[in-house]
Amino acid sequence: MSISTNLTLHRKILADIEEKIVSGTWPPGHRIPFEVDLAAYYDVSRMTVNKVMGQLAQSGLIERRKKGGSFVAHPKAQSAVLEIHDIADEVRSLNVDYSYQRLSITRRKAIGEELAWFPGDTPGDVLFLTCLHLAAGEPFCLEERAINLVTVPAAIEADFISAAPGPWLSSQIPWITAQHRIQAVPADRKEHKILKLTPKDACLVIERRTWNASGAVTWVRMTYPGNRHVVTADFRPASA
């Protein structure tokens, strides 16, 4: 077999697999046939298939897992650090269906850093929620949020079953200041279970606090699977 024939076969196999992934025939998370099976299917050497798979992995279309095989990669969402976006819009930008689950809701006294929201030594009440955002039925983001009920008393009347607290807050009460904190952290047991992660997976965590003229509005911690999310931000040079 000549070098030109090998190149032609390489391009054909690459284009064929790319088309299956881009068209959705092989959706995110789909296990790709083993290299030996692909080699038999295309009637080529395993080395040719291995080069194709390497190119697909380098382009981000597939994930190769040691002793686990190859899988179609999940699209990586991009969120702007300096803007507050609705997670539903992030998911829909990937051309997949968005869904939402409220996992828990509790009214309690402020604790930890929340105590700074209230004057004096008496802690006020906060509404604490745990929510899960999904993309194509798969975990996309774990949301943990505390809402200051002194600043946002109407929150106690909302059940947040059908609508996530972020968009509800944006529609109910304007904020004038926000602070972001971003870090990569190892997943704990809770995150392993909810986000369907392996023990070796890291998480991208974005913490946000917002205030308005009346005081603190909310604190939220968004935990994303680190291999499925990219943080981007636009910057401009400071004026002279």
Secondary structure in CASP SS format (residue, H / E / C, confidence):
PFRMAT SS
TARGET T0000
AUTHOR 0000-0000-0000
METHOD secondary structure of the structure
MODEL  1
M C 1.00
S C 1.00
I H 1.00
S H 1.00
T H 1.00
N H 1.00
L H 1.00
T H 1.00
L H 1.00
H H 1.00
R H 1.00
K H 1.00
I H 1.00
L H 1.00
A H 1.00
D H 1.00
I H 1.00
E H 1.00
E H 1.00
K H 1.00
I H 1.00
V H 1.00
S H 1.00
G C 1.00
T C 1.00
W C 1.00
P C 1.00
P C 1.00
G C 1.00
H C 1.00
R E 1.00
I E 1.00
P C 1.00
F C 1.00
E H 1.00
V H 1.00
D H 1.00
L H 1.00
A H 1.00
A H 1.00
Y H 1.00
Y H 1.00
D C 1.00
V C 1.00
S C 1.00
R H 1.00
M H 1.00
T H 1.00
V H 1.00
N H 1.00
K H 1.00
V H 1.00
M H 1.00
G H 1.00
Q H 1.00
L H 1.00
A H 1.00
Q H 1.00
S C 1.00
G C 1.00
L C 1.00
I E 1.00
E E 1.00
R E 1.00
R E 1.00
K C 1.00
K C 1.00
G C 1.00
G E 1.00
S E 1.00
F E 1.00
V E 1.00
A C 1.00
H C 1.00
P C 1.00
K C 1.00
A E 1.00
Q E 1.00
S E 1.00
A E 1.00
V C 1.00
L C 1.00
E C 1.00
I C 1.00
H C 1.00
D C 1.00
I H 1.00
A H 1.00
D H 1.00
E H 1.00
V H 1.00
R H 1.00
S C 1.00
L C 1.00
N C 1.00
V C 1.00
D C 1.00
Y E 1.00
S E 1.00
Y E 1.00
Q E 1.00
R E 1.00
L E 1.00
S E 1.00
I E 1.00
T E 1.00
R E 1.00
R E 1.00
K E 1.00
A C 1.00
I C 1.00
G H 1.00
E H 1.00
E H 1.00
L H 1.00
A H 1.00
W H 1.00
F C 1.00
P C 1.00
G C 1.00
D C 1.00
T C 1.00
P C 1.00
G C 1.00
D E 1.00
V E 1.00
L E 1.00
F E 1.00
L E 1.00
T E 1.00
C E 1.00
L E 1.00
H E 1.00
L E 1.00
A E 1.00
A C 1.00
G C 1.00
E E 1.00
P E 1.00
F E 1.00
C E 1.00
L E 1.00
E E 1.00
E E 1.00
R E 1.00
A E 1.00
I E 1.00
N E 1.00
L C 1.00
V C 1.00
T C 1.00
V C 1.00
P H 1.00
A H 1.00
A H 1.00
I H 1.00
E H 1.00
A C 1.00
D C 1.00
F C 1.00
I C 1.00
S C 1.00
A C 1.00
A C 1.00
P H 1.00
G H 1.00
P H 1.00
W H 1.00
L H 1.00
S H 1.00
S H 1.00
Q H 1.00
I C 1.00
P C 1.00
W C 1.00
I C 1.00
T E 1.00
A E 1.00
Q E 1.00
H E 1.00
R E 1.00
I E 1.00
Q E 1.00
A E 1.00
V E 1.00
P E 1.00
A C 1.00
D C 1.00
R H 1.00
K H 1.00
E H 1.00
H H 1.00
K H 1.00
I H 1.00
L H 1.00
K C 1.00
L C 1.00
T C 1.00
P C 1.00
K C 1.00
D C 1.00
A E 1.00
C E 1.00
L E 1.00
V E 1.00
I E 1.00
E E 1.00
R E 1.00
R E 1.00
T E 1.00
W E 1.00
N E 1.00
A C 1.00
S C 1.00
G E 1.00
A E 1.00
V E 1.00
T E 1.00
W E 1.00
V E 1.00
R E 1.00
M E 1.00
T E 1.00
Y E 1.00
P E 1.00
G H 1.00
N H 1.00
R H 1.00
H E 1.00
V E 1.00
V E 1.00
T E 1.00
A C 1.00
D C 1.00
F C 1.00
R C 1.00
P C 1.00
A C 1.00
S C 1.00
A C 1.00
END
